[in-house]
Amino acid sequence: MVMTFWWVTALLLLAAIVVWAITFWNRRSLRRSPVLVANSQYMDRIPSFARAQRAARVVRAAQVGIAVLAVLAASLLSGRIASERIETPEFASRDIVLCLDVSGSMYEYDTEILSTFAEMVDSFEGERVALTIFNSTSRTVFPLTNDYDLIERELREGAEAIDFDEFGYRLGNKDYPEEKVRQYVEFVEGTKGIPDEASIVPDGLASCAQVFDQAEQDRSRSIIFATDNEVNGEPVFTLQEATQRVADREIDLYTFYPGAYECGPGCFEELQTATEDQDGELYESSDPQAIPSIIGEIQKNQAEVLGAEPSVVRTDHPAIGFTLTFLSLVGILVLGWRSR
């Protein structure tokens, strides 16, 4: 919270102090020259008169207190209390597709990516997000949308569902409740459409590029592509062809490579070459906890590419000052009527 016109508040408070000082000085002058009334001492012993005096003192004290509150509230209201946030308007025209390899070796990283994005949803303002997952075939979990309640719900449910060690479960090394198994099976449904094949990476990436719509609009389009590039099958596209399709649609490619279990250095080199040949960025990390910093770096890079200049957006919050001022004025009127 900031006070936009703090100097107005300061001037009003100073004026209030001056008025109080003048009033206080005049009251002292009146006390030095009191008006004497003969034969009035007995009135202090009349119960009703004593009660009236006490009530008058309470009312005067209340009037002073409410008047002070009114001055403070009005001063705060005049100072314009507001909150500020940094906003990058260009980011409101971003389309982001999360393109995740959900083969058995990737579950740990997919969980972290989905969880991280679910936490970031509150900071989105206008961005559209989609989620596509693939193994031997692809499935779009949800298309590009700015329905942030739906996005957050789907990402959190996806993060929970994909947190499943399929290899360990099949080997009997991992035991999961029936409900957990059902949740996982339902989430990856549609990604195992080709028997005896898995992790068809080029076709998965090509499918993710098809998710973008509104081709005629000037929007920033990005794919966050997470895979270990361990292809087990016969893809329709080569990886170079898939990344070329991405580049042809003017989509920025950010590839996350966690390392491979069986594939040698060739998997990484192929992925790196295909990504960087199309001016994409490749991030290599075997630590799932590195994903939040990678996503932050992606945002930073996009801001530089877009020439985005953050601006300060100020939102006024007059409710408290207005309410206190209004109630104080009502209180002064009520007490004034009471003491008349």
N, C-alpha and C positions, 0 to 999 in steps of 0.2 A: 504494500500500500504506500502511496505517495500523496503529498498534498500539492496540487498544481499551483494554486495561488496562496502559498503560505504567507506571503507578505500582507494579503488582505486580512487573513486571520490575525496576524500580529497587530495590524493597525486597529482592528475592531477591539481587540483585547486592551490595547493601550488606551483607546478612547473610553472604554468601560472603566478602566482604572482612574482616569481623569475625572469622569463624572462622579464616581464613588468618592473620590477625594474632595471634590467641591461640595457634594451633599454632606459628607461627614463634617467638613469645616463649618457649614451653615448650621448643622444641628448643634454643634458645640457652641456656636454664637447664641443660639436660642436658649440653651441651658444657662448661659451666663446672665440672661435677663428674663427670668421667668415671670409669668403673670400670677400675682398673688390673689387668692380668693378668700375672703374672711369666712370664718366659721365653717370650714369644709373638712376639718380633721376627722370628724365623726364618720365620714363616708367610707374611710378605710375599714371601719368595723362592720359595715353592712355586707353580709355574705354574698348577696347577688352582685353587689358592686365589685367585690374582690374577685368573684368568678369571672365577671366581665373583663376586669383588668388582665387576669391571667389568660383568658381566651384571646384578648386583643394582642398580648405579647406573643402568643403562639402563632397567631395569624400573621403578625408582622414578620416574625422569624421565618415562617414558611414562605411568605411573599419574597423576602430577601433571597432565601435559598433557591426558590424557583426562578427568580429573576436572574440569579447568577448562572443557573443551569441553562436558561434561555439564551443568555449572552454567549456562553461557551458553545452551545449547540449551533447557534446562528453563525458564530465565528468559524466553526468547523465546516458548516454547510457552505459558507462563502469561500472557504479555502479550497473547495472542490477536491474531496478525497477521491482518489482513483487508483486502480491497479494497472500495472503495465506488463505487457508480454512482448516478446520478440517474435515477429512473424515474417516468414519468407513467402511472399505471395506466389512466386513461381512454383513452389512445391505443391500448391493447391491444384496444379494441373499435371500431377504425376500419376502415372499408371505403373503399378508394381506387380509383377507376377512371381510368386514363389514357386519355383520349379524343382521339386524334390525327388531324388532317387530314393524309393522306399524298399530297395532290396535289403535283405537281412543284415548286411554289414553296415548299413547307414542309419539304423534306428536311433542310436545315441545322439547323433548330430541333428537328425530331423527333429527330435524332441526339443533340443535346445533352440533351434531356429524358430520353431513354432511358438515356443514359450516366450522367447524374446520379442517376437513380433506382436504377440498378444499384449505384452506389457507396453508396447509402443503405441497401440491404437489410440489411447487417450490424447496423444500429442498430434494426431492427424487432423488436418482441416482441409477437406476437399480431395485429398488423395484417394485414388481407387486402388483396391488390392484384390488379387485373385490368387487362388491356390490350386496348383495342378501337381499331381503325383504320378509317378510312373515306375514300372518294373519292366515286364516284357511288353505291356501296353500301358496307355495313359488314361487317367481319369481326372476330370476337373471337379474338384471338391466344391468350389463356388466360383462363379465368374467374377469379372471386374465389377466392384461395387463400392460405394461409400457408405453403406449401411454398417456403421461401426459396431453396433450391438451384435449383428450377425457375424461380422468378421471376428470379433473377439471370442464369441462363443465357439465358432467353428475352429479357430486356432487352438483354443484351450482344450477342446474335446479331441482335436487331432493330436496335440502334444501328449495327452494322456493315453490315447489309443496306440500311437506308434511306439511308445515306450515299452517295447516287447521284444525280447531276445528270441527271435524265431529259431535260430540255429540251436541255441541252448535248450529251447523247449522241445524241438524234435529229437535232440540227443538224450533227453531226459535229465539234463543238468539244471534246468529251470522248471519251476512248477508255478503255474498261475491259476487263479480261480477261474471257473467256467465263464463268469461274466466278463473277466478281463480278456479271455481268449475270444469271446464273441465280439467284444468291442474292437479288437484288433482286426479280426476277419472282416467285419463290416467296413472298417475304414479303408482297408487295402483292396476291397472288392472292386473288380474291374481292371486291376493292374497286373493280373496274371493270366491274360487272355491267350497267350501262346504257350502251349505245353513244352516243358523241358528247355525253356529259354528264360533268361532273367537279366535285368539291368541293361536293357537295350537303350543305351545312353543317347546316341544320336537321334533316334526316333522320338525319344522323350523330349529332347530339347526342341526339335522341330514342331512337336505338338504344342509346346508351351508358347511358341511364337505365334500360333494361330489364335490364341486366346484374346489378343488385343483387338479391340473394335475401334470405331470412330477414327478411321484412318485419315479422314479429311481434316480432322482437328489438329491444331498445333499443341501437342501434349508431349511431355517427357515420358518415355517408355523404357522400362528397365526390367530385366529378368535377373533374379537372384537364383543361381543354378548350383545346386549342391549334389555332388556325385563323387564316387571313388573311381569312376570310369572303368570298372571291371565288367566288360561286356561279355555275356554268355549267350550267344545266339547270332542270328544273321540279321542285322539292321537293314532297313530300306535305304537309309542315308548313311553316308560317311560322316564323321564328326566335322570335317571341314565343310561339307555341304550344309550341315545343320547350322553351324555358326555363320555361314554365308547367308543363309535364309534370314537369320536374325539381323545381320547387318543390313541386308537389303531393305528391311522394314524399318530401318533407323531405330533399332532397339539397342539400348546399352546392355552389355552382358557383364555380370559380375559372378565369377565362378568361385565356389568354395570347394577346395579339395582337402579331405581329411587324411589322405594316405590310403594305401590299398593293402588288403590282406594277402592276396595271392599274386596279383599282377606286379611285375617289376617296374623299374624306372620308366619303361616305355609308356605306361598308362599316364603317368604324370606329364611326361614330355609331349605326348600327343595332345593332352588336354590344354597344356600351357600354350603350345603352338597354335592350336585352333582358336583359342580365346584371344590371344594377343595379336594374331594376324588380322583380327577384325576390331582392333583397338579396344578390346575388353580388358577387364582387370581380373587377375587370378590371385586368390588368397589361399595359401597353404598353411594348414594348422591341424595337428592331431589332437588339439585340446578343444572340446566343445565349449568351454568357458570363454574361448577367444571370439566366439561368434558375435556377442554384443559389440565388441570393439570393432570387428570387421564391418558390421552393419553401420556403426557410427562413422567409420571411414568412408563407406559408400555414400552416406548422406553428405559428408563434407565434400567429397569429390564432385558429387552432383551439383552442389551449390556453386562450386568454382566453374564447372562446365556451363551451367546455366547463366552465369553472371549474376547470381541471385544476391541482392543487397537486402539484408534484413531490415525491417522497419519496426518502430515501436508502436504498438497498438494500445491506446489508453482507454480504459472503461471506467466511467464514473460510477460511484457508489453513494448516491445522496440519501438513501433510505433512512439510515440511522440518524443523520443530522436533521433531516426534514421531520422525522417522527418526533424526536426530542424537542425540536423547536415548536412544533404544533402542540404537543402535550403541555409544554411549558406555558405557552400563551393561554391555553384553555385553563390551566391551573391558576394563572394570574387573574383571569377574568372571574373564575369561581370564587377565589379568595377575596377579590375586590368586592364582589357582590355580597359576600358573607360579612365583610367588615364595614359595609356602608351604614 
